[in-house]
Amino acid sequence: MKKQVSALLAGVILPFSILAGCGGGSTEDTAADGDSAEKVVISYLDPLPSEERTSFMEGMIEKFEAENSNIDVEYSSVPWEDAHTKWMMMGASKTLPDVISVDDTSLAGLAAAGYIANLQPYYDGWDQKDKTTEAFKQARNKYQDQVYAIPDAFLLQGLFVRSDWFKEKGLPETIDTWDDYFNLAKELTDESKEQYGVAFRGGAHGIIRAMEYVMAAVHTDSWFDEEGKSILYQPEAKEAFKRFYDIYLNGYTPSESVNWGFNEMVQGFMNGQAGILNQTPEVIAVAEKNMTEGTWNVLPMPKSDDGKRYIYWGYTAGYSIAENSEHKDEAWKFIEFLSNPENNLEYSKANTSIPIYQDSLQDSFFSSGPIAGYAGAMADSNIVFAGPPSYLPTLGDFTGTFAVTETQKYIMGGQSLDDTVTRLADYLTEAQSKYKQQNP
């Protein structure tokens, strides 16, 4: 494996100089027994950096290179909050790495712009596709009915809670409804101890959590009504939006959480700043490593007042190939390797996520401990998929940039509730209208 390109973490301009040659891969002449042989170098960009994940992925790459002596893989990572911007900038300059892991909020935008390759021909010839789960087959990994990514593993939301806080305050360790959730946000807050009820996500993609609650409050599985207008125009949706962001305005989360992304909110939970964390099962492995047993637990997402749980589920970050890659066959070979049943099961266990193969769910790992509730929830008849409109090409810009700016202006006192909700609703409605016009 080539040396990790860690400089991607440094800024926006650096990727162009570092990866200018790796978007299309490269070749090296190597000598074996006196003969000249060509070695292909492909690059892989991971948007979910952590010490544990990086170590695991580097180990996978070493296994791949051992089995494919003619291919080297250059591994690099970029923080999740910066990933969408980096992908789009690299795509525009034709410097995207050969393989990138991309989530379903950004896939349509990358595909529409022509930055990632159509994988349908590779998928059609893949000998593992018929062994996958129903969730895999229904995954939002397509653009215009063509496959553009291979899901890595599946996640859904759950509530991590500080069991020790509940015990100390004499509170039952249950969060059955959203009313319970908001009440506990207040009850668990003790500013004198710098303890707060909720690990709040005010930074990139935090709007997805807000919309998850909005959908639960208005009992819908869509961000839009039947006419294609944003549900945020509805009075009950605006009230739900206000209630969600009141967590910050009422001081039930640390003030710095206005800028928190994934890593910061997880750290806020583990270091004792926050008592409730709405997150996906890959956090289990991190919590098990860094927290004392018995001090934390995972509960199902709250039910709405209609008895249903409106939850966003999807793949972590599916594997895609850059359209500018000069080594698409080798890139697909790397994706096939990462996605085979043995490696996907190992990956899913390491990241405490739900594997893509039906047989893998029979593994004992998924029938006990915190992960068991997540695995079983996928079959719960009372669960409604309440995810973002991943088919919109501009969704990544909305969740990663526009909505961040608008919601931060609101909770920092620079913009009214009415103006904020209207601006968000206008953006979404315009994007939906444009999509419908282009896809009648």
C-alpha positions in Angstrom: 0.0 0.0 0.0 1.2 3.5 -0.9 1.8 5.9 1.9 -1.4 7.5 3.2 -2.1 11.0 1.8 -2.9 12.7 5.1 -2.6 16.2 3.7 -6.1 16.0 2.4 -7.1 17.0 5.9 -5.4 20.3 5.7 -7.5 22.4 3.3 -9.3 22.9 0.1 -6.5 23.7 -2.3 -4.1 20.9 -1.3 -6.1 18.0 -2.9 -5.5 19.4 -6.3 -1.8 19.4 -6.0 -1.7 16.1 -4.1 -4.2 14.2 -6.1 -3.7 15.8 -9.5 -2.2 12.6 -10.8 -4.2 10.1 -8.9 -7.6 10.7 -10.2 -6.7 8.8 -13.3 -4.4 6.4 -11.5 -0.8 5.8 -12.6 1.5 3.0 -13.6 4.9 2.0 -12.5 7.4 -0.2 -14.2 8.6 -2.9 -11.9 11.1 -5.7 -12.5 10.4 -9.3 -11.7 12.9 -12.0 -12.5 14.6 -9.7 -14.9 11.3 -9.0 -16.9 9.6 -5.6 -17.0 6.0 -5.6 -15.7 3.5 -2.8 -15.4 2.0 -2.1 -12.0 -1.2 -0.1 -11.8 -1.7 2.4 -9.0 -5.2 3.4 -8.0 -6.3 5.9 -5.4 -9.1 5.6 -2.8 -10.6 8.4 -0.8 -12.4 7.6 2.5 -14.7 10.3 4.0 -15.0 8.7 7.5 -11.6 9.1 9.1 -11.0 7.7 12.6 -8.1 5.9 14.1 -10.0 2.6 14.2 -11.4 2.9 10.7 -8.2 4.0 9.1 -6.3 1.1 10.6 -9.0 -1.3 9.4 -9.1 0.0 5.9 -5.3 0.0 5.6 -5.4 -3.7 6.7 -7.9 -4.4 4.0 -5.8 -2.7 1.4 -2.8 -4.7 2.4 -4.8 -7.9 1.9 -6.0 -6.7 -1.5 -2.5 -5.9 -2.6 -1.3 -9.3 -1.5 -3.9 -10.9 -3.7 -3.3 -8.5 -6.6 0.4 -8.0 -6.9 -0.1 -5.8 -10.0 -2.2 -3.2 -8.2 -1.2 -0.7 -5.5 -3.8 1.4 -3.7 -3.1 4.9 -2.4 -5.3 5.6 0.6 -6.4 9.0 1.8 -9.1 10.4 4.0 -11.1 13.7 4.4 -13.4 14.7 7.2 -17.0 13.9 6.6 -18.1 17.5 7.0 -15.8 18.6 4.2 -16.3 15.6 1.9 -19.1 16.8 -0.4 -17.3 20.1 -1.2 -14.1 18.2 -1.9 -15.8 15.7 -4.1 -17.5 18.4 -6.2 -14.3 20.4 -6.5 -12.2 17.4 -7.4 -14.9 16.3 -9.9 -14.9 19.7 -11.6 -11.1 19.6 -12.0 -11.1 15.9 -13.0 -8.9 15.0 -10.0 -11.2 12.6 -8.2 -9.5 9.5 -6.9 -10.2 6.3 -8.7 -12.5 5.0 -5.9 -14.4 7.2 -3.5 -16.8 6.3 -0.7 -19.9 8.5 -1.1 -23.2 8.7 0.7 -26.7 8.8 -0.8 -27.1 12.5 -0.1 -24.3 13.4 -2.5 -24.6 10.5 -5.1 -27.2 12.1 -7.3 -25.2 15.4 -7.5 -22.0 13.7 -8.4 -23.7 11.4 -11.0 -25.7 14.3 -12.6 -22.5 16.3 -13.0 -20.8 13.3 -14.7 -18.1 13.0 -11.9 -18.7 9.4 -11.0 -19.1 6.4 -13.4 -22.1 4.3 -14.2 -21.5 1.0 -12.5 -24.5 -0.8 -14.0 -22.4 -2.9 -16.4 -20.1 -4.0 -13.6 -23.1 -4.6 -11.3 -24.9 -6.7 -13.9 -21.9 -9.1 -14.1 -21.3 -9.2 -10.3 -21.7 -12.8 -9.1 -22.7 -11.7 -5.5 -25.6 -9.3 -6.2 -28.3 -12.0 -5.8 -27.1 -12.8 -2.2 -27.7 -9.3 -0.9 -30.4 -8.2 1.6 -33.6 -6.5 0.6 -32.2 -3.3 2.1 -29.3 -3.5 -0.4 -31.7 -4.0 -3.3 -33.8 -1.0 -2.3 -30.8 1.2 -1.6 -30.6 4.7 -2.9 -27.5 4.0 -4.9 -29.0 4.7 -8.3 -29.2 7.7 -10.6 -31.7 7.5 -13.5 -32.2 3.8 -12.6 -28.5 3.1 -13.1 -26.2 1.9 -10.3 -23.6 4.4 -9.4 -22.4 3.0 -6.0 -22.1 -0.3 -4.2 -23.4 0.1 -0.6 -20.7 -0.7 2.0 -23.1 -1.5 4.9 -26.3 -0.2 6.4 -27.0 2.1 9.3 -30.1 3.5 11.0 -30.6 5.8 13.8 -30.7 4.9 17.5 -30.3 6.8 20.8 -27.1 6.4 22.8 -27.8 7.3 26.4 -25.6 7.9 29.5 -27.0 5.1 31.8 -25.0 6.5 34.7 -26.8 9.9 34.4 -30.2 8.2 34.3 -29.3 6.2 37.4 -27.9 9.2 39.3 -31.1 11.2 38.6 -33.4 8.3 39.4 -34.8 8.3 35.8 -36.1 5.2 34.0 -33.7 4.3 31.2 -36.4 4.6 28.5 -37.2 7.1 25.7 -40.5 5.8 24.3 -41.8 8.9 22.6 -40.5 12.2 21.2 -42.2 14.0 24.2 -39.9 11.8 26.4 -36.9 12.9 24.4 -37.5 16.6 24.7 -38.4 16.3 28.4 -35.2 14.4 29.1 -33.2 17.0 27.2 -34.2 19.4 30.0 -34.0 17.0 32.9 -30.5 15.7 32.1 -29.1 19.3 31.7 -27.1 20.6 34.7 -25.0 23.6 33.6 -23.3 23.7 37.0 -21.7 20.4 36.1 -21.3 21.3 32.4 -23.7 18.4 31.6 -26.3 18.8 28.9 -29.2 16.7 27.7 -28.4 16.3 24.0 -25.4 16.0 21.8 -26.6 18.5 19.1 -25.5 18.6 15.5 -25.4 22.2 14.4 -22.9 21.7 11.6 -23.0 19.9 8.3 -26.0 17.6 7.7 -27.6 18.4 11.0 -30.7 19.4 9.1 -31.3 15.7 8.4 -31.9 15.0 12.1 -34.3 18.0 12.3 -36.2 16.8 9.3 -36.4 13.3 10.8 -38.3 14.8 13.7 -40.4 17.1 11.5 -41.5 14.1 9.4 -42.4 12.2 12.6 -44.4 15.1 13.9 -46.5 15.5 10.7 -46.7 11.7 10.0 -45.1 11.6 6.6 -42.2 9.8 4.9 -41.4 12.6 2.5 -39.9 16.1 2.7 -42.6 17.2 0.2 -46.4 17.1 0.0 -48.4 15.7 -2.9 -47.9 19.0 -4.9 -44.2 18.9 -4.5 -44.0 21.6 -2.0 -41.8 21.4 1.1 -43.6 20.2 4.2 -41.9 23.0 6.1 -44.5 25.4 4.7 -47.1 23.5 6.9 -47.7 25.2 10.4 -47.3 21.9 12.3 -43.9 21.3 10.5 -42.7 24.8 11.4 -43.7 24.2 15.1 -41.8 20.9 15.0 -38.8 22.6 13.5 -38.9 25.2 16.3 -39.2 22.5 19.0 -36.2 20.7 17.6 -34.0 23.8 17.6 -35.2 24.9 21.0 -32.9 22.3 22.4 -30.1 24.7 21.5 -31.9 27.9 22.2 -33.0 26.6 25.7 -29.4 25.6 26.6 -30.0 21.9 26.6 -26.8 21.3 24.6 -23.3 22.8 24.8 -23.1 26.2 23.1 -20.2 25.1 20.9 -22.5 22.4 19.4 -23.7 25.0 17.0 -20.7 23.8 14.9 -20.7 20.2 15.8 -20.5 17.5 13.2 -20.3 13.7 13.6 -17.0 13.5 15.4 -17.7 16.3 17.8 -21.1 15.1 18.8 -19.8 11.6 19.5 -16.9 13.0 21.5 -19.4 15.2 23.4 -21.4 12.1 24.4 -18.3 10.0 25.4 -16.5 12.8 27.4 -19.6 13.5 29.6 -20.9 16.7 28.0 -24.1 15.2 26.7 -26.5 12.5 27.9 -28.3 11.6 24.7 -26.8 11.0 21.3 -28.8 10.3 18.1 -26.4 8.2 16.1 -25.9 5.1 14.0 -24.4 1.8 15.1 -20.8 2.3 14.0 -20.5 4.4 17.2 -20.9 1.3 19.3 -17.4 0.2 18.5 -16.0 3.6 19.5 -18.1 3.7 22.7 -17.0 0.2 23.7 -13.4 1.2 23.3 -13.5 4.5 25.1 -16.3 4.2 27.7 -16.7 2.2 30.9 -19.1 -0.8 30.6 -22.4 0.0 32.2 -22.2 3.8 31.8 -24.0 3.8 28.4 -26.6 2.0 26.4 -28.5 2.2 23.1 -32.3 2.7 22.9 -34.6 2.6 19.9 -35.6 5.9 18.2 -38.7 7.5 19.8 -42.2 6.8 18.5 -44.4 9.5 17.1 -47.9 10.0 18.5 -49.2 7.7 15.8 -47.2 4.8 17.3 -44.7 4.7 14.4 -40.9 5.3 14.4 -39.9 7.6 11.5 -36.2 6.8 11.0 -33.6 7.5 8.3 -31.6 4.4 7.3 -29.2 4.0 4.5 -25.7 2.8 3.6 -22.7 4.4 5.3 -20.8 5.4 2.2 -21.0 3.3 -1.0 -18.1 2.6 -3.2 -18.1 4.6 -6.5 -15.6 5.0 -9.3 -14.5 8.4 -10.7 -15.5 9.0 -14.3 -12.0 10.4 -14.8 -10.3 7.2 -13.7 -8.1 5.6 -16.3 -8.2 2.3 -14.4 -11.9 1.5 -13.9 -11.4 -2.2 -14.2 -8.8 -2.3 -11.4 -11.0 0.1 -9.4 -14.0 -2.3 -9.7 -11.7 -5.2 -8.7 -10.9 -3.3 -5.5 -14.7 -2.6 -4.9 -15.4 -6.3 -5.5 -12.8 -7.3 -3.0 -14.1 -4.9 -0.3 -17.7 -6.1 -1.0 -17.3 -9.8 -1.0 -19.2 -11.7 1.8 -16.2 -12.4 4.0 -14.7 -8.9 3.9 -18.1 -7.2 4.1 -18.9 -9.2 7.3 -15.5 -8.3 8.8 -16.0 -4.6 7.8 -19.6 -4.6 9.3 -18.4 -6.1 12.6 -15.5 -3.6 12.8 -17.8 -0.7 12.1 -20.8 -2.2 14.0 -23.0 -1.7 11.0 -25.5 -4.0 9.2 -23.9 -6.2 6.5 -25.1 -6.2 2.9 -25.6 -10.0 2.7 -28.6 -12.0 4.0 -26.5 -14.9 5.3 -24.3 -12.5 7.3 -27.2 -11.5 9.5 -27.2 -15.0 10.9 -23.8 -14.3 12.5 -24.1 -14.3 16.3 -22.5 -10.9 16.4 -25.8 -9.3 15.3 -28.0 -11.1 17.8 -26.6 -9.8 21.0 -25.5 -6.5 22.6 -26.4 -3.0 21.4 -26.2 -4.0 17.7 -29.1 -6.5 18.1 -31.7 -3.8 18.3 -30.4 -2.1 15.2 -30.4 -5.4 13.2 -33.9 -6.3 14.3 -35.3 -2.8 13.7 -34.9 -3.2 9.9 -37.8 -5.7 10.0 -40.0 -3.7 12.4 -43.4 -3.1 10.8 -43.8 0.1 12.9 -40.7 1.7 11.3 -41.2 4.1 8.5 -38.2 5.1 6.3 -37.9 8.9 6.8 -34.9 9.9 4.8 -33.9 12.8 2.7 -34.7 13.1 -1.0 -31.5 11.6 -2.2 -32.5 11.8 -5.8 -32.0 15.6 -5.8 -28.7 16.6 -7.3 -28.4 19.6 -5.0 -29.2 17.7 -1.8 -25.6 17.6 -0.7 -25.2 21.3 -1.1 -28.5 21.8 0.9 -27.6 19.6 3.9 -23.9 20.4 3.9 -23.9 24.1 3.3 -27.1 26.0 2.7 -29.1 24.6 5.6 -26.1 24.9 7.9 -25.9 28.7 7.2 -29.6 29.2 7.6 -30.1 27.2 10.8 -27.0 28.7 12.4 -28.3 32.2 11.7 -31.6 31.3 13.4 -30.2 29.7 16.5 -27.6 32.5 16.9 -30.3 35.2 16.8 -29.5 36.6 13.3 -32.7 35.4 11.6 -36.3 34.8 12.5 -38.0 31.4 12.6 -40.4 32.4 9.8 -37.6 33.6 7.6 -35.5 30.5 8.2 -38.2 28.0 7.6 -39.3 29.9 4.5 -35.9 30.0 3.0 -35.3 26.3 3.6 -38.7 25.5 2.2 -38.2 27.7 -0.9 -34.8 26.0 -1.6 -36.3 22.5 -1.4 -39.4 23.3 -3.3 -37.4 24.9 -6.2 -35.1 21.9 -6.2 -38.0 19.5 -6.3 -39.7 21.4 -9.1 -36.6 21.5 -11.2 -36.1 17.7 -10.7 -39.7 17.0 -11.7 -39.4 19.1 -14.8 -36.2 17.3 -15.9 -37.6 13.9 -14.9 -41.4 14.0 -15.8 
